[in-house]
Amino acid sequence: MSYFRRFDYPAPDPVILARLTEQQREMQERIILQKPDFDLKLIAGCDSSFIGEDTILSAFVLLTYPELELIEKVYHVGAVELPYIPGFLAFREAPNLLKAYEKLQQKPDLIMVDGHGISHPRRLGIATHLGIHLNKPTMGVAKKVLVGKYKEPATSKGSISPLIYKDEIIANVLRTKDNVKPVFVSPGHLMDLETATTIAMACAIKHKLPEPTRLADHYAAVFKSEV
């Protein structure tokens, strides 16, 4: 996801903050981490990009698995309904992502999100949000860490080290190419860390980013230039 951080935002409305905190608490109770029960044939990737401060573009791509052949790409542009509040970014992005998802002609078995799953201060990154909303297996592949500590994995492709927060492994720090910065792979919903890591690695064929999120990122930029 395209994060932009600003430090001159007004303090969040306490009523909105209380409502979002309660929603997060309810959603936390619904998270299911498990080995996914699917025959993985179609995998989606998604990404969002903000246009200014009040508009968001969300893109979805659909690929065959394991061939990773692109068969669909869609996007939706909409107004951002919430102010920026640290730790609650998923609430800004999820509504528009769900509208983009609706435009897919075929639905995926798994969604790989450019962002975090449970590797979030309250276990509710955008991948987990989407998984709960759609009742579908999701996983996050993020470029930067939000929370937790880790040791740098070895420099060779396939090297892994755990990302630990509050004595729990919340993600794997995965080197997808020799000598490039690692990515942070976490389960979102109806997914486990081991399977998410295996799939991320299987999808990282030429580039640092696995193909579903790399292509979602690419087409989000292409669509943005057309809007």
C-alpha positions in Angstrom: 0.0 0.0 0.0 1.1 3.5 -0.6 1.6 5.0 2.9 2.1 8.7 3.3 2.9 10.0 6.8 2.1 13.5 7.8 2.7 15.1 11.2 0.4 18.1 11.0 -2.9 16.2 11.0 -5.4 17.4 13.6 -5.9 15.2 16.6 -8.5 12.5 15.7 -12.1 13.0 16.7 -12.5 11.0 20.0 -15.9 9.7 18.9 -14.4 8.3 15.6 -11.4 6.9 17.5 -13.7 5.1 20.0 -15.8 3.6 17.3 -12.8 2.4 15.3 -11.2 0.9 18.4 -14.3 -1.0 19.2 -14.6 -2.2 15.6 -11.0 -3.4 15.8 -11.7 -5.2 19.1 -14.6 -7.0 17.5 -12.7 -7.9 14.4 -9.7 -9.2 16.5 -12.0 -11.9 17.9 -13.0 -13.1 14.4 -9.4 -13.7 13.1 -8.8 -17.3 12.2 -5.3 -18.5 11.6 -5.2 -22.0 10.1 -3.8 -24.0 7.3 -6.0 -22.9 4.4 -8.5 -25.3 3.1 -8.3 -24.6 -0.7 -7.2 -26.0 -4.0 -5.2 -22.9 -5.0 -5.9 -22.2 -8.7 -6.5 -18.4 -8.7 -4.5 -15.9 -6.7 -5.3 -12.2 -6.5 -3.0 -9.3 -5.7 -4.2 -5.9 -4.6 -2.8 -2.5 -3.8 -4.1 1.0 -3.1 -2.7 4.4 -3.9 -3.9 7.8 -2.6 -4.5 10.6 -5.1 -4.1 13.7 -3.0 -5.6 13.4 0.5 -9.2 12.6 -0.2 -9.2 10.2 -3.2 -8.0 6.6 -3.3 -7.4 4.2 -6.2 -7.4 0.5 -5.5 -6.3 -2.2 -8.0 -6.8 -5.9 -8.1 -5.1 -8.4 -10.4 -6.0 -12.0 -10.8 -3.4 -14.7 -11.8 -3.5 -18.4 -12.3 -1.5 -20.5 -9.8 1.1 -21.8 -10.0 1.7 -20.5 -13.6 1.2 -16.8 -12.5 -0.4 -15.9 -15.7 -2.4 -12.6 -15.5 -6.0 -13.1 -16.5 -7.8 -10.0 -15.0 -7.0 -6.5 -13.8 -9.5 -4.0 -12.4 -9.6 -0.9 -10.3 -11.9 1.5 -8.5 -11.5 5.1 -7.6 -13.4 6.5 -4.6 -13.5 9.2 -2.0 -11.6 8.5 1.3 -14.2 8.5 4.0 -12.0 8.7 7.1 -9.3 11.1 8.2 -5.7 9.7 8.6 -5.4 8.1 12.0 -2.1 6.2 12.8 -2.8 2.5 13.3 -6.2 2.7 11.6 -5.0 3.0 7.9 -6.9 -0.2 6.9 -10.2 1.5 7.7 -9.3 4.2 5.0 -8.3 1.6 2.4 -10.7 -1.3 2.9 -14.0 0.2 1.6 -12.4 1.1 -1.8 -10.5 -2.2 -2.1 -13.8 -4.1 -1.5 -15.4 -2.1 -4.4 -12.5 -3.0 -6.7 -12.8 -6.6 -5.7 -16.4 -6.7 -6.7 -15.4 -5.9 -10.3 -13.4 -9.1 -10.7 -15.3 -11.5 -13.0 -13.7 -14.5 -11.3 -13.0 -14.7 -7.6 -9.7 -15.8 -6.2 -8.9 -18.7 -3.9 -6.4 -16.5 -2.1 -5.7 -12.7 -1.9 -2.2 -11.5 -1.5 -2.2 -7.9 -0.2 0.5 -5.3 -0.5 0.6 -4.6 3.2 0.3 -6.3 6.5 -1.9 -9.1 7.9 -1.5 -9.8 11.7 2.0 -8.0 11.7 0.2 -4.9 12.9 0.1 -3.4 16.5 -3.4 -4.7 16.9 -3.2 -7.7 14.5 -5.4 -5.9 12.0 -3.5 -4.9 9.0 -5.2 -4.4 5.6 -4.8 -8.1 4.7 -6.7 -9.2 7.8 -9.4 -6.6 7.3 -10.1 -7.9 3.8 -10.0 -11.5 4.8 -12.6 -10.9 7.6 -14.8 -8.7 5.3 -14.7 -11.3 2.5 -14.5 -14.5 4.6 -11.6 -15.5 2.3 -8.0 -16.6 2.8 -5.6 -13.6 2.8 -2.0 -12.9 3.4 0.1 -9.8 3.6 3.5 -9.0 1.9 4.8 -5.7 3.2 7.9 -3.8 2.2 8.4 -2.2 5.7 7.9 -3.4 9.2 5.2 -1.8 11.4 5.9 -3.5 14.7 8.2 -6.2 16.2 11.9 -7.1 16.2 13.9 -9.4 13.9 17.4 -10.4 13.0 18.3 -9.8 9.4 18.0 -13.0 7.4 21.0 -14.4 5.4 21.6 -12.6 2.1 20.7 -15.6 -0.1 17.3 -16.1 -1.7 14.9 -18.1 0.5 16.5 -17.0 3.8 14.0 -16.4 6.6 14.0 -15.0 10.1 11.0 -14.5 12.4 9.4 -11.2 13.2 8.5 -11.3 16.9 6.1 -9.0 18.8 4.9 -9.7 22.3 6.6 -13.2 22.3 4.6 -14.2 19.2 6.0 -14.8 15.7 3.7 -12.4 13.6 5.5 -12.6 10.3 8.5 -14.1 8.4 11.2 -11.8 7.2 11.8 -13.3 3.8 14.7 -12.7 1.3 13.0 -13.2 -2.1 16.2 -12.5 -4.1 19.9 -12.6 -3.4 21.2 -9.4 -1.8 18.0 -7.4 -1.9 16.0 -6.1 1.0 13.6 -8.6 2.5 9.8 -8.5 2.6 7.5 -9.2 5.6 5.1 -12.0 5.0 2.2 -12.5 7.4 -1.1 -14.4 7.5 -4.2 -12.3 7.2 -7.2 -14.5 7.8 -8.0 -18.2 7.2 -4.2 -18.6 6.5 -1.1 -19.7 8.5 2.4 -18.3 8.4 4.0 -21.4 6.9 1.7 -21.6 3.9 1.8 -17.8 3.4 5.6 -17.9 3.3 5.7 -20.9 0.9 3.3 -19.1 -1.5 5.1 -15.8 -1.3 8.4 -17.6 -2.2 6.7 -19.5 -5.1 5.4 -16.2 -6.5 8.7 -14.4 -6.3 10.0 -15.5 -9.6 12.2 -12.7 -11.0 11.6 -9.7 -8.7 11.8 -8.8 -5.0 8.0 -8.6 -4.8 5.9 -11.7 -5.4 4.0 -11.4 -8.8 0.5 -10.8 -7.4 1.5 -7.7 -5.4 4.2 -6.6 -7.9 1.6 -6.5 -10.7 -1.0 -4.9 -8.4 1.5 -2.2 -7.5 2.4 -1.8 -11.2 -1.2 -1.5 -12.4 -2.2 0.8 -9.6 0.4 3.2 -10.9 -0.7 2.7 -14.6 -4.4 3.3 -13.7 -3.5 6.3 -11.6 -1.7 7.9 -14.5 -4.9 7.3 -16.6 -7.3 8.8 -14.1 
